[in-house]
């Protein structure tokens, strides 16, 4: 589809003095052009670091903030985050069809945006160009997000889109309080650390005519990844790298950058357990103190990059306030080669255990170690906290006053421990909402005990201030099922500069509720989920692919895709099949009869399923010219992969009543075939078939139990008849199933019924089963009598009625070529 929407065009322009120039109207800027599609020069600058004159740096920022706040333009200042209100149920309901469509692999940004437009969830302004710019910009950032993500799935797209939509709903009406963009375009300042989704939102805002100023004195965050070529913003970097002061009109004195340890309150010598006088507790401010600053880092090959030193990571800066790019990944599911997957985990664990690493591995839990002295120190903290007004700062102040944190000669590490638990508590309190003091106490004490036992030991060999040589940050692997409190503990360790890898082959339930938007950790999720096993204790023997073999497979992956229509033999043998029974004319039946499945209308492969356009047709009666009829019958009968039956019932295999009722033992409690019970039953004779084919047969039987295809009631007795009918099918039918390579030649069943004989229950079960597999089924009834109509509902097949009926019409020798000659003779009027 060609996008014909028209809006204004935005260009990101340069400036020698962005703080001053962004206050100029757009129409006075170099590059402005009016017209039907105007060009708007926009300023989007990233202020990274601090210039040598620190006082002037902050005075300039305060000045521009003051001017923008008092101007007529729409202006928003964000500090460390963009608040997002709770996403409304109405928004979720309106967009639910979009997210459902993503499950089919439709990740088209244009399709998503067009549907959003049709559901009217995007704001509309009197300025038509602005309204169109909003739509176009949303499409662009969706495309940018999808292209930038190493692993993408419907949940990530949904969460990202809903957050962006919520911000659009919350901030655009405020920013565009005046629609005269050329004279008064809106402005946004972002001050502090920024998350990935927030970067995309700033890019979105800039593309609809809003000037952006991003200020961070330490790091460029994920801008270097998302906008690595400087297409959407410009970077202005200053020489000094030190933590930003809290946003204030007055610069903070450099004396505040002291170790937290110097702020400890005096403790009475009378008692070994300090008592807390809430009136004497001072606010602990470590915002400007030396501490570890972390930022999540993406990995191209996580298992390899996880073990590399900090010096080899882009973005690492050592010193008293180091910046540490940390890996915090959730590694969910399992890739296709199970043995190789577990061998990689084994080798990673062995390398970390034997190398020069500070490392610990948890499996299914973080053991809790009792420390009475620490518990005793904190016992009075909880009597001073009000559950209704609790915040992380109050808790930290009280814990610090009672001496809950271990002293450390390294002021950077000491401050980092306090900062890490404070940051983690903010997330916990924001997620929990209403909370009791007892619940809070249990949570905090557990975190303190874990931190004291594991965090301190892991950090004891970690010199984050070292800017020379090879420095490895601590590593933590958590394998298996995890509780929410343990997930918060991992989050806290990541704030200390530790690399974290959470591995679970089944699910991500704990983190999906704590970090659903991947703010604090990245998610690698494989489509295949496996039952969790114990962590591997040794390597298993696997076969190594040769270079030529890998190259061949890579070439096959390029050439033979699901969508291009070029398929290699048995490419989809492990896929499910689903029939798309065609509704046709009788002439189309003749044309389609010899066509491969991939050439028929509706054929597709997606979501591990091959959709097969098949035929289920009854031809009732004969032509006036019987030679034409026999020629058609000959064509149908003598095609490849065809079984022809000339008598009813066509199933001849007999079974005993005892065998029938033995089938009851292979049903589960819900009345479906239990695969394991079936495969171990003496009735089962298909074990020589391909494993996936056997499993597909079971699946098709269970489908027959729930599809409303039969006119008979699907009670337990009828289910047993279906099962025994499938298990006793003719060997030649099984051969057709085994030889069915789904995109190619479609196997066929042709039945000639020239008398009053009827299909029995066994016939009907087999035909319905083969239809589900994608077989072509043709029933020829020259008498015009009912047969299939008595057992299968009419919407599942076509009936084509010819010119007349004829009784007791015996089959000629259809292998004789003279039949074809008589047809052509009759066609051209020749004897």
N, C-alpha and C positions, 0 to 999 in steps of 0.2 A: 504494500500500500504506500502511495506517495503522500507525504505529509504536506498538505496545502495550507495549513494554518499560517497566518501572517501576524507578526507582532513586531515590536521594535527590536533592533539589534544592539547587543551590548558588547563593548570592547573594553578590556582591562588596560587602562592607560597608565603611563609613567608619571612620576612626580619627583621633583627635587626636595619638596617639603610636603609630604602627604598630610601631616597634621593640619597644616594651614590650607592646602589646596582642596581637601575634601569638603570644606565649607563653602566652596564656590558653587553656584548653580550649574547644572549640567550644560545649559545652553552657552555658558561662557568658557567651556573647556575645549581644548584642542581636540579635534576629531568629531565634534558634534555636527550632525546633519539632520535637518528637518525633512518632512515629506511623508508619503504614505507609509513608508517603512523607515522611521527615523533611526539614527545611530546615536546611542547614549554612551559617552565615555565614563566609565565607573572606576573608582579607586578601590582596590582590594589589596591591602598591604599586611604582611606579617612582620611585626616588630620583634625580632629575636635578639636577646641579650640586652645589655645596658651600655650606653655610651660612657665615655670617661668622666663626664660631668654628671654624676648620679643625681644630684639635686635638680639640675635643669631637666634631666630626663623625666623625673616624676612630676616636676612643675608643669612641663609641657603637656603631659598626659592629663593632669588635673585640669589644666586650662581648657583643653579641647573638650573634655567631658562636661565642664561647666557651661561652655558656649553651646554645645549641642543640646544639653538638657533644657536650656532656656530658649532655644530656637523654635521656630514654627514647624520645623521638620519632625516627622516621626522619628523617635530615637529610642533604642533599647541598649542597655549595658548588661552584659552577662558576666558573672564572676565565677569561674571554675566549673560552671555547668549551665545548661539551658534547662530551666525547670520544665517538666512535662506533666501536665495534669493527667488524671486518670482517663484512659481512653474510653470514650462513651460506648455503651452497648449499641446505640443507634448506628454509630460509625462502623462498628464491627459487623452489625447485621447488614448494613447497606453494601458492604464490600465483601461479604462472605463468598459470593459466587466467584469473585476474582481469585481468592485464595484456594478455592476448590479446584479451579482450572489449573492452578500451578502444579497440582499433583499429577497432571498429565504431561508435565515437562514443558508447558507453555510459559516460558520466561520472557516473552516479548515485552519490552518496556512500552512500546507503542500500544500494544493490546491492553496492557494494564491501565495506562493513562486514558485511553479512549473509553474504557469501561468506567473508570472513575468519573469521567466527564458525563457519561450517560446516567450515572447514579446521582449526579449533582452533589457530590461531597466536596468539590473544590469551590472556593469562594468566587463570586462574580462581582466585578466592579463596573462602574459606569464608563470607565475608560476601557474600551474594547481591546486596545492593544495590550494593556496590562493583563487583562483576563487571559488573553491568548499566550502572553509571555509566561504566565504561571503554569499553564498546561505544558508548554514546550520545555520549560526549565525542569519541571518534575520528570518528564520523560527522559531528559538528558542525565539527571543525576541517578535515576534508576538504572539507566544503561551503564553509567560510570561505576556504580556500586556493583552491579552484576559482573562486569568485566574485571574489576579489581579483586574480587573475592576469589581466593584459591579454591575454596569449597563452597558451593552454593546449594541451597535447598529451599523448598517452599516456606518452611518455618522462618528462615532468616529473612527472606524477601517480605513475608507478611509483617514480621516484627519491625523491620526497617521502615516499610511503607506506612504502617500505622503510626509510628513515632513521628515521621516527617509530616503526615497529615494532621496529627494532633498539634504539632508546632505551627503549621500553616494556619490552622483554625484559631490558635491562641494568640499569634503575634501579627499576622498580616493586617487585620483590621486596625490595630494600634499603629503600626508602622505607616500605613497609607491613610492616615487621617486627613491628609490632603492629597488629591489625585493629580495635582499639577507637578508631575515628576520633573519636567524640564527646569522649573524654577526652585523646587523644594523637594529633592529626592530624599528618601529616608536614610538613616545611618544606623550602623550597629557596631558596638565595641565589644570584643570578647577579651576578658582579662584573666589570664591564668591557664591552668592545664585544661586541655580539651580532649574529648573522646571522639572516636572515629565518626560516629553518626552525626555528631555536632558539626564536624568539618563539612560533611556533605550538605547539611542544612545551610551553613554559611555560603557555600558555593551556589546553592539554590537561590538564596536571597540576592547574591550579587548579580545573578543572571536575570533578575526581574527589576534591576535598576537601583539597587541599594548599595551604598558605599559600606565597605567592611574594613575594620581595623582589628587585627588579632595581635595581642600583646602577651609575650611570654619571655621572661628574662633568662630562661634555662634551655628550653628545647623547642624545636619546631614540630614536635609530636609526629602524627601520622601524615602531616602535609607533605613530607618528603616522599611518601609512598603514593598517596592519593593524587597529588598534583606535582609529581616528580619533574615534569617538564615545564612547570610554571605557566600553564595555559590559563588557569582560572585566577591566579593570584601572583603577587610579586613579593619577593623576600628582601627585607632590609635588615642586615645582621650587624650587631654591635659587638665590640671586643670582650666586654665583661660578661661572665656567666655566673650569676648568683641568684638565689631565690627571690621572687617578687615580694615586695612588702605587701601587707594587707591593703586593699584599696582604700585610700584616705586622701584627704586634701593636704595633710601634713606629712612630710617624709618621716619615716621612723628612724630614730637614732641608731647608729651602728652598734651601740652598746647592747642592744637587744639580741644581737647574734652571739649570745653566750651559751655554753653548755647548760642543758636543763639541770644538770647535777648541782649547779651553784644556786639553784632556786629552792632547794630542799628546805622544808620548815624545821626549826629546832624541835628536838624530841626530848621529853622529860627523862632524866636519868633514873628516876624512881622506879619506873616500870619498864620491862623489856618489850611490852606491847604498847605502841604509841596510841594515844587516844586522839580523836579528831574533834577539834573545835571548829565548827563550820564557819564561825565568824573570822577565824584567822587564816583560812585557806585562801590562797591567792590563785588567780587564774594562771595556768601554765600556757605559755605561748611559744610553741616551737616552730612557728611558721617561718621565722627568719633564722633559726638556729641551724648549725651544721647537722645534716642528716642525709640519709640515702634518699635520693629521688628516683623513682622507678617509672618506666613506661613499658607497656606490653609491646612485644616485638613479634612480628610475623616470621614464619619460617617456611622455606621452600622444601626442605628435607629435614623435618623435625628431629628424627632419630639420629641424624648425623650432626646437625647444628647444636643440639642440646648439650653436647660435651665439649664444645669449643670455648676457649678462654674469652674473657671480656674484651681483651685487646683486639680480637678479630671481629667484634660486633660493631656495625656502624651505629653511631649515636652514643657510644660509651665515652664518658668523661670522668676521669678520676679526680682526686682531691678531697678536701674536707667535706664538701657537699656534692658527692659524685652523682652522676646520672647513669643509671644502670638499665639498659634494655633487657628485660626479663622475658623468658618464655614461660607462659602459663597457658597450657593447652589441655583441652579435654579430648581424649583420643577414644572415640566411641564406635562400637561395631568392629568389624574385622574385614580385612581385604580378602580377595578371592583365594589366595594361596594360604591356607590355614597354617600349615607347617612352617612356611617361610615367615609368617607373621609372628608366631611364637618364638622362632629362632632369633628374630630381630630383638624381641624383648629380652630374651635370655642373654644375648651378647651385650645389649645396652646395660643391663644390670651388672653383668660381670665386669665390664669396663669401668663403670662407676665405682664398683666395690673394690677393685684392685688398683685403681689409678689414684692420682693426687687430687682426690675430690673429697669435699665434706658432703656426705651423702647418707640418706636414709630411705628405706622402702617400707611402706605400710601396705598391708594386705587385709582388706575387708574391715579394718578398724584402726583407730589411733589409741593404743593402750593408755589408760589413765593411771598415772602414778600419784599416790597420795603423798602430800607434803604438808604435814601438820603445822609447821612453822609459818608457811605462806598462808594457809587457811586462817590461822590465828591472827596474823597481821591484819587481815582484811575483814575480821568479823564485825567491826563496828561501822564499816563503810555503809552498809545497807540500811542502817537506822537513820542515816542522814539524807537519804535520797527519797524524793517524792515521785511516785510512779507517774503522776499526771504531768509533771514538768521535766522529766528526765531527758538529758541529752548526753552525747558522748563526752563533751567537755567536762561536765559535772562529775561523771564517773571517773575520768582520767585524773582530774584534780584530787579527788578523794583517795584514789588508789595510790597516787604519787605521794600524798601527804602521809599515808600510813606505811610507806616503804615497800610497796608491793613489787616494785621493779628492781631487779638486780643491778647493783652498781657495776660500772664498767669503766676502765681507764680510758677507753677509746670513746671520746665524747660523741663522735658521729654514730657509732653503734648504739650507745646509750639513748641518744635522742631518737634514733630510728625505731627502737623497740616501742617507745611510747607513741610515736607517730603511727606505726603499723597497727597497733591495737586500737588507736583512736579512729583511723580510717576504716578499719573493719567494723567497729561498733556503729559508725554512721550508717553503713550499709545495712547492718542487722536491724537497727532501730527503724530505719526507713521501710524495711520489708515487713517488720512485725506489726507495726501500728500499735494497737492496744497491748499493754504488757503489764505483768504483775512484778512486784519486787522479787518474789521468790524465783520466778522464771528468769528474770534478769540476773539474779545472783548465781543461779546454777550455770547459766551460759557463760558469764564473765569468769567465774572461778575455774570452769573447765578450760577456757582459753588460756588463763594465766598459768594453770598447772601444765598444760601442754607446751606453752611458750617457755616456761622455766625448765622443763625437762628436755625438750627437743630443739626449740629455737635457739636457746643459749649455746647448746653444744655445737649445733651446726654453724653458728656465727663465730665461734671461738677462734677458728682458723681463717676467718674471712677478713682480709684487709682491703676494704673497698676504696680506701684513700690512696692506695698504691697505683701510681700512674706509669710505673716502669715494670718491665718483666712480664711474666705470664700469670695472670690472676684468674682464678676460677671462682665463680660464685657458688654457694651451696645448691645442692640438687635434692629434690624430693619427688619420689614416684609413689603414687597411691594407686593400687591395683584392686579392683573389685567394687563391691557395693559400698556406698558411702552415706553416712547420715548428714543431715544439714549442718549440725554443729562442727562436724569434721570438715565439711566443705568451706565453712567460714574460716576455719583454722588455716586451710591451704591458701585462702585469699589473703589472710594476714601475713603468712610467710612470703607470699609474692611481693607484698609491700615492703618487706625487709630486703628485697633484692635477690630472693631465691628463685631458681628455676623450678617450676612445678609441672608435673605431667600426671594427669588423672586418666586412668585407663580402665575402660569397662566395655566388654564385648556385647553387653545386652542393652543397657539403657543409660540415660543421663538425667534421671529424674530429680535428684537433689539439686544439681546445678541449674536445671531448666527452670526451677522456681526462684533460685537465688540470683542468677545472672542470665535471665532469658534473652537479653539483648546483646550478650557478649561484650559488656563494658569492661570487664576485668579479666576475662580469659577468652581465648580463641577456641573454636570448635572445629575439630576434624571428625566428620561423621561418615562412616562407610554405610552403604545401603544394606549390607549383609549383617544381620545380628545373630550371634551364637550364644548358647548357654555358657555362662561363666565357668571357667575351669580354674584350677590352682595355677599360680604363677609358675612358669616352666623352670624346672630344676636342672634340665640338661637339654642339649640340642638333639633334634631328631634328624635322621638322614633324609636328605632331599636330593632330587636330581637337579643339576644345574643346567640352565639353558645355554646353548652355544650362542655365539654372536650372530651366526647366520640364522639360527632359529628365532632369536629375538627380532632380527631385522625382518624376517619373513612375517612374523606376527604383527609387527608395527605396520608393515605395508598392508597387511590384511585389514588391520583396524582402520586404515585410511580409505582403502578401496571398498571394503565390504562393511557398510554401515547399515543401520536399520531403515534409513529413509531414501537411499539413492536408487533402489530397485536392482542393484547388482549384488547378488548373493552367492556365497560359496556353498558347496554341498554341506548339508547338515549344520549350517550356521546357527539355526534356531532349535536344535533338537532338545535343548533343555527348557524351552519356552512353553508356556500354556497356549492352548488354542481356543479360539472363540469363533463360532460360525456367524457369518453375516448372510443369512439366507436371502437370496435375491428374489425380488418379485418381478417376473418377466413375462414377455409374450412367448408364444410357442416358437416363433422364428428366432428369438433371442436364445432360447434353449439350445437350438441346433448350432447357433454361432458360438455360444459359450462352452459347449460340451467338450471341445478339444483344447480350450484355452487353459493355460497354467493359472494358478491362483493369483500370482503377482500381476497378471495382465487384466484381471477382472476389476470392475468398479468397486471401490471400497476396501481393497486390500491395503493393509497397513501393519506395521510392527511398532509397538510402543509398550512401555512398562512391562517388559518381559512377556508380552502376549502377542501372538500372531493372529490377526483378524482375517479369517478366510471367507471370501464370498463364495458360497456354495449353492447348490440347487437341490430343492426338495419338491418334486413335480409328479403329478399324476396326469397322464394323457388318457382321456376317456373317449372310446369310440374309434372309428377309422375314417380315412378319406374315401371319397367316392371312387377314386382311382386307387385300388388296393396296392398297385405296384409302388406308388409313392410311399404308402404306409410301410410296406416291407423294406423299402430302401432306407427309410428313417430308422426302422428297428435295427436293420443291419449295421447302420452307422453307430447307433448307441451301443449295440452288443459287442461289436468288434473293436471298440476303442481300447487304448492301453489302460492297464490297471483297473480292469472291469471284471466283476463277477456277475454272471447272468443266471437267474433262476426262472424256471418255466413252470413251477408247480408251487402251490400253497398247501400247507405252510412250508416255508423254505428252510426253516431250522429243523434239522433231523436228529440232533443229539438228544438222547433220552437221559433223564435223571430220576432217581428214586425219591420217594417222599422223605426217606431218612436223610438223603443229601440236602433236600430243600430245607429241612428244619435244622440241619447242622449250621446253615448260614446264619441262624439267629444268634449264634455264639460270637459272630464276628462284628455284631453291632455294638456301639457304645451306648452309654446311658441316655444319650439324646437321640438315638435311633439312626445314627450314621455309621458307615463302615469304618471300623478301626483298622488302620493300615497294618499295624504290627500283628494284630490278631489274624487278619486275612493272610498275610505272608507266611504265617506259621501254621495255617490250616491245611489239612490233607486235601481239601477241595481245590487248593490253589495250584495251578499248573503253568503259570506264566513267568516263573522265576528266571527263565532263559532270556526274557526280553530285556532291553536296556532299562537300567534302574529308573531313570526319570520317566520313561514310558509306563512302567508299572505304577509309579506314583500318580501319573496323569490318568490312568485307567480308574484308579480309586477315586480320584477327584471327580471324574465324569459320572461315575456311579452315584456319588453323593449329590451331584448337581441334579441328576434325574429325580431324586427324592423330593426336591423343593421346587423344580420348575413346573408350572401349571400346564404341562404339555398333554397329559393323559386325560381321557374322559373318565377312566376309572378312578376311584378314590385311592390315594396313596397310603394305604394302611400297612401294618407290619407284614401281613401275608403277601401283599403285592410287592413290597420291598424285597422280600425273600425271592420272589419269582424273577424280579429284575436282576438280582445278584447272581442267581444260578444260571440265568439266561446268558449273562455276559461271561461268566466263568466257563461255560460250555460252548462258546462260539466255535464255528468251523475254523479249522487251521488255516484255510485260505483267506478268511477274513482277517485273522491275526497277521498273516503275511502282508496283507495290504496296509494294515496299521503300522507294522514295523517298517515298511518301505516308504511311508508317507513323509517326504521332505517338504515341509509345509508351503514354501513359496512356489513350488513347481507343480508337477502333475497331480491333479486331484483324483484320489481313488473313487471308484464308482460302484454302485449296486444297481442293477437293472432287474426288474421283476416283471414277468409276463403272466397275467392272470386272465385266462379265457373261459372260466366257468364260475360256478357258484361257490367255489372254495374260498375260505376266509383266512385272514391272518390270525394266528393264535397269539396268546400273551407273550410267548417267547419271541416271536417275530417282531412284535411291536417294541419290545424292550431293546432288541438289537438295533432296529432301524433308528430309534430315538437316540440310542447311544452313539451310533455312527454319525448321525446328523450333528451331534454335539462336537464330534471330532473334526467336522468340516467335510465329510464325504458328500459327493453328489449322489442323490437317490432318485431313481426314476421308476414309476410304476405304470405299466402299460395295461390298460383294461379295455379291450375291444368291445366287451359286452355292455359297458357303461354301468355295471353293477357297483354298489358300494363295497368298499373293502377297508381302505385306510381311514375312511370317514367315520367308521364305527368305533375307532379306538383313539385317534389323535385329533386334537382340536384343529379346526380348519385354518386358523390364522398362521399355522406353522408351515403350510405348504401351499402350492398353487395347483389348481385343477384346470386343464385345458380340454375343452370338449370339441371333438371333431364332427364331421358332417353327418355321420350315421353310426349306428351300433351294429355289431355282428356277433352272432353266437357260435360257440364251438369252432372258432377260427383256429385251425391247426397251424403250428409253426412250419414254414418251409425250411429248406436247408439254406440258412442265412450266410453260410460260408461260401456259397456258390456265387461267383462273380456275375452270373447271368441275371441275378436280381438287380444289380446296378445297371446292367445294360437295358433291361426292360424299363427302368425308370427314365433313363435318358431317351429311350425310344418313345415313350409316352409323352415326354416333355416336348420333343421336336416333331411328334406325329409320324415317326418312322416305324415300320414293322420290325 
